[in-house]
Amino acid sequence: MTRPSPAHRTMQLSLFDDGSPAALPLMSVPPDAPPMVSAPAPTPRLPLAVSPAPSALAPAVFRHPQAHREIRLNSHVVAYALRRARRSSIGFVVGLDGLTVSAPKWVGLAEIDTALHEKADWILRKLREQQERQQRLLAAKVEWRDGTSIPYLGDTVIVVLDARASTAKGGAALNTDASGLPGVPSHTLHIGLPHTAGPEQIRDAVQSWLQREARRVFEERCRHFAVQLGVQYKRLSLSSAQTRWGSASADGSIRLNWRLIHFAMSTIDYVVAHELAHLREMNHSPRFWDVVRSVMPDFEKARGTLKDDVLPVFD
């Protein structure tokens, strides 16, 4: 992110953002062609190199729901959303919806097509990755019923509807069977609801318990790493951000995404250490990463789980 002026007292630093941007320098600019026209096939002057992975796949169609244009890249059809923006380069972002291209208003469509062909291998690889991620997300959608399972601190918890648990703190109680069989979930979360409870009631009760657990765990880990790093934070708050796992402000405020409670403790520790390290280095310079490494020497492994793991879909 761009650093604020000294007058700013607060600076938000995001840990991860969705999408995978790429940019190309602009070429000569021809007059604009009319919009909503299908892009021509590549001419011999364009790069024809095909990466092994996309070329080995059968021709596919990738279509953004807000597609304005369509182009054929290495035999694959890509319908993408084109957005005109105040910028100095052509930018590509591949998300779950597909490919979005951002370009200055004065850049011609032929120029955009050329840039797309030059980045064809990268675009197709990212589209395939997002397609696979979408399939994993669909498989991760939770069916809210008695006996459903959710990840908790890197383990699996089985949800049990148990009206007797209504007297427990928060209307939920976690039971652990230390003698459980290997590979079999040993945690059961008893929710104080009758067996007639609807899916939304179950979802809300489980989410409330997870958020309470998140605050309890995050507060303990923040205290632990604040001492190790020699920093002080003023307050901790939970977030439900879609594109950030955590953020830190120069005034000592820490925000952590409650969904981190699904991950193993090592991953939670990485995010906590990352954000508290910003209280010493409000940037992502080599010095900042040295601070993180001082308390988590193998942080790269934990960082990878944030990008690769798919969390349960609650809606």
C-alpha positions in Angstrom: 0.0 0.0 0.0 1.0 3.6 -0.4 2.5 5.1 2.7 0.5 7.9 4.1 1.9 11.3 4.8 3.4 12.0 8.2 0.3 13.8 9.2 -1.6 10.5 9.1 -1.7 8.8 12.5 -3.2 5.5 11.2 -1.9 3.2 8.6 -3.6 -0.1 7.6 -1.5 -2.9 6.3 -3.3 -5.9 4.8 -1.8 -9.3 5.0 -3.3 -10.7 1.8 -5.6 -9.4 -0.9 -7.7 -11.5 -3.3 -6.8 -11.6 -6.9 -3.5 -11.9 -8.7 -2.7 -8.7 -10.5 -0.2 -8.3 -13.4 0.7 -5.3 -15.5 2.3 -4.7 -18.8 3.9 -1.5 -20.1 1.8 0.3 -22.7 2.7 0.2 -26.4 1.9 2.6 -29.2 -1.8 3.7 -29.0 -4.0 3.3 -32.1 -7.5 4.9 -32.3 -10.1 3.1 -30.2 -12.1 0.5 -31.9 -15.9 0.1 -31.1 -16.5 -1.8 -27.8 -18.2 -5.2 -27.5 -16.3 -6.7 -30.5 -14.8 -10.1 -30.3 -11.0 -10.1 -30.3 -9.3 -11.4 -33.4 -7.2 -14.6 -33.3 -3.5 -14.2 -32.8 -1.5 -13.2 -35.9 1.9 -14.8 -36.7 3.8 -11.8 -35.2 2.4 -12.6 -31.8 4.2 -15.0 -29.4 3.0 -18.5 -30.0 4.8 -20.2 -27.0 2.4 -22.4 -25.1 3.1 -23.5 -21.5 3.0 -27.3 -20.9 0.0 -27.2 -18.6 -2.6 -25.2 -20.6 -1.6 -26.8 -24.0 -2.1 -30.3 -22.6 -5.7 -29.5 -21.6 -8.8 -29.7 -23.9 -10.0 -26.3 -25.1 -12.0 -24.6 -22.4 -14.3 -21.6 -22.0 -13.7 -19.1 -19.2 -16.4 -16.5 -19.0 -16.6 -13.6 -16.5 -20.3 -12.9 -15.6 -19.7 -9.2 -16.6 -17.8 -10.0 -19.7 -17.5 -7.2 -22.3 -15.2 -8.9 -24.8 -14.0 -12.4 -25.8 -10.7 -13.6 -27.0 -9.1 -17.0 -27.9 -5.9 -17.7 -26.1 -4.0 -20.8 -27.0 -7.2 -22.5 -28.3 -9.1 -21.5 -25.0 -11.9 -19.0 -25.1 -11.7 -16.3 -22.5 -14.5 -13.8 -22.1 -13.3 -11.0 -19.8 -14.6 -7.8 -18.2 -13.0 -4.7 -19.5 -12.8 -1.7 -17.3 -11.4 1.7 -18.2 -9.5 3.3 -15.4 -7.1 6.2 -14.7 -3.8 4.3 -14.8 -0.7 4.1 -16.9 -0.6 0.4 -17.7 -2.8 -2.5 -18.8 -3.6 -4.5 -15.7 -4.9 -8.1 -15.3 -6.7 -9.6 -12.3 -7.9 -13.2 -12.2 -10.5 -13.8 -9.5 -13.2 -16.4 -8.8 -15.4 -14.7 -11.4 -12.7 -14.8 -14.1 -10.5 -12.3 -15.9 -10.8 -8.6 -15.4 -8.7 -6.2 -17.6 -8.1 -2.6 -16.6 -6.8 -0.2 -19.1 -6.6 3.6 -19.6 -9.4 5.1 -21.8 -6.9 6.1 -24.5 -5.6 2.6 -25.1 -7.0 0.9 -28.2 -8.6 -2.5 -28.2 -6.0 -3.9 -30.5 -3.4 -2.9 -28.0 -5.3 -4.7 -25.2 -5.6 -7.9 -27.4 -1.8 -7.9 -28.0 -1.1 -7.6 -24.3 -3.5 -10.5 -23.6 -1.8 -12.7 -26.1 1.6 -11.9 -24.5 0.3 -12.9 -21.1 -1.7 -15.9 -22.3 0.2 -18.5 -20.4 -0.1 -16.6 -17.1 -3.8 -15.8 -17.6 -4.7 -19.4 -18.5 -2.8 -20.8 -15.5 -4.5 -18.4 -13.1 -7.9 -19.2 -14.6 -7.3 -22.9 -14.1 -6.2 -22.3 -10.5 -9.3 -20.2 -9.8 -11.5 -22.8 -11.4 -10.1 -25.5 -9.1 -10.5 -23.2 -6.1 -14.1 -22.6 -7.0 -14.7 -26.3 -7.1 -13.1 -26.7 -3.6 -15.3 -23.8 -2.3 -18.4 -25.6 -3.5 -17.3 -28.8 -1.8 -16.6 -26.8 1.4 -20.2 -25.4 1.7 -21.5 -26.4 5.1 -24.8 -28.2 5.4 -26.1 -26.9 8.7 -27.6 -29.9 10.6 -26.9 -32.1 13.5 -23.7 -34.0 12.9 -22.1 -31.5 10.5 -18.4 -30.8 10.8 -16.3 -27.6 10.8 -12.6 -27.0 11.2 -11.4 -25.5 14.5 -7.8 -24.8 15.3 -6.7 -27.1 12.5 -8.8 -30.0 13.8 -12.3 -31.2 13.1 -15.3 -30.5 15.3 -18.6 -32.3 15.1 -21.7 -30.2 15.8 -24.2 -31.8 18.1 -27.7 -30.4 18.8 -28.1 -30.8 22.5 -30.8 -28.7 24.3 -29.0 -29.4 27.6 -26.1 -27.3 26.5 -28.3 -24.2 26.6 -27.2 -23.8 30.2 -23.5 -23.6 29.2 -21.8 -20.3 28.8 -22.9 -18.8 25.5 -25.2 -21.8 24.9 -22.4 -24.0 23.6 -19.9 -26.4 25.1 -16.9 -28.1 23.5 -16.3 -31.7 24.6 -13.0 -33.5 23.9 -12.5 -37.3 23.9 -8.9 -37.8 24.6 -9.3 -41.6 23.9 -10.6 -41.1 20.4 -9.3 -43.3 17.6 -6.6 -41.8 15.3 -8.1 -40.0 12.3 -11.5 -39.8 14.0 -12.7 -36.4 15.2 -12.4 -36.2 19.0 -14.1 -32.9 19.4 -17.8 -32.4 19.6 -19.5 -29.0 19.9 -22.7 -29.3 21.8 -25.1 -26.4 20.8 -28.0 -25.6 23.1 -30.6 -26.1 20.4 -33.4 -28.7 19.9 -33.3 -31.2 17.0 -36.0 -29.2 15.3 -33.7 -26.1 14.9 -33.4 -24.8 11.4 -30.1 -24.4 9.4 -29.9 -20.6 10.1 -30.2 -21.1 13.8 -27.5 -23.7 13.8 -25.2 -21.6 11.7 -25.7 -18.5 13.9 -25.0 -20.5 17.1 -21.9 -22.1 15.7 -20.6 -18.8 14.3 -21.2 -17.0 17.6 -19.2 -19.7 19.4 -16.3 -19.6 16.9 -16.1 -15.8 17.3 -16.0 -16.0 21.1 -13.2 -18.6 20.7 -11.4 -16.4 18.2 -11.3 -13.5 20.7 -10.1 -15.7 23.5 -7.3 -17.3 21.5 -6.3 -14.1 19.7 -6.0 -12.2 22.9 -3.8 -14.8 24.5 -1.5 -15.0 21.4 -1.3 -11.2 21.2 -0.2 -11.0 24.8 2.4 -13.7 24.2 4.0 -12.2 21.1 3.8 -8.6 22.3 6.1 -9.5 25.1 8.5 -11.4 22.7 8.6 -8.5 20.3 8.8 -5.7 22.9 5.7 -3.9 21.6 2.4 -2.7 23.1 -0.9 -2.8 21.3 -3.8 -0.7 22.5 -6.8 -2.8 21.4 -7.7 -5.9 19.5 -10.8 -6.2 17.4 -12.3 -8.9 15.2 -13.0 -8.4 11.5 -15.0 -10.3 8.9 -13.1 -8.9 6.0 -13.2 -10.9 2.7 -9.7 -10.0 1.5 -7.7 -9.5 4.7 -6.5 -11.8 7.5 -5.2 -9.0 9.6 -4.2 -5.3 9.8 -2.2 -3.1 12.1 -2.5 0.7 12.7 0.2 3.1 13.8 -1.9 3.9 16.9 -1.5 0.4 18.2 -4.8 -1.1 17.0 -4.8 -4.7 15.8 -7.6 -6.3 13.7 -7.7 -10.0 13.1 -10.2 -12.0 11.0 -12.2 -14.3 13.2 -12.1 -17.0 10.5 -8.5 -17.6 11.5 -9.9 -19.7 14.2 -10.3 -22.5 11.6 -6.6 -22.7 11.1 -3.9 -24.5 13.2 -2.3 -22.5 16.0 0.9 -22.1 14.0 -1.0 -20.2 11.3 -2.7 -18.0 13.8 0.6 -17.3 15.5 2.0 -16.2 12.1 -0.7 -13.7 11.5 -0.5 -12.3 15.1 3.3 -12.0 14.9 3.0 -10.4 11.5 0.6 -7.7 12.7 2.4 -7.0 15.9 5.7 -6.7 14.0 4.2 -3.8 12.1 4.3 -1.9 15.4 8.0 -1.9 15.0 8.3 -1.7 11.2 5.2 -0.2 9.5 6.2 -1.6 6.1 7.1 -4.9 4.4 10.8 -4.2 4.1 13.5 -6.8 4.7 13.8 -5.4 8.3 10.1 -6.1 8.9 10.5 -9.8 7.8 13.5 -10.1 10.1 11.3 -9.0 13.0 8.7 -11.6 12.1 11.4 -14.3 11.7 12.9 -13.5 15.1 9.8 -15.0 16.7 8.7 -17.4 13.9 11.7 -18.7 12.0 9.6 -20.9 9.8 6.8 -18.4 9.1 6.8 -19.1 5.3 5.2 -22.5 5.9 2.4 -21.0 8.0 2.0 -18.2 5.5 1.4 -20.8 2.7 -1.6 -22.3 4.4 -3.4 -19.0 4.3 -3.2 -19.0 0.5 -3.8 -22.7 -0.1 -6.4 -23.8 2.4 -10.1 -23.5 1.7 -12.3 -22.5 4.6 -15.9 -23.7 5.1 -18.5 -21.6 3.3 -21.1 -20.5 5.8 -23.8 -19.0 3.6 
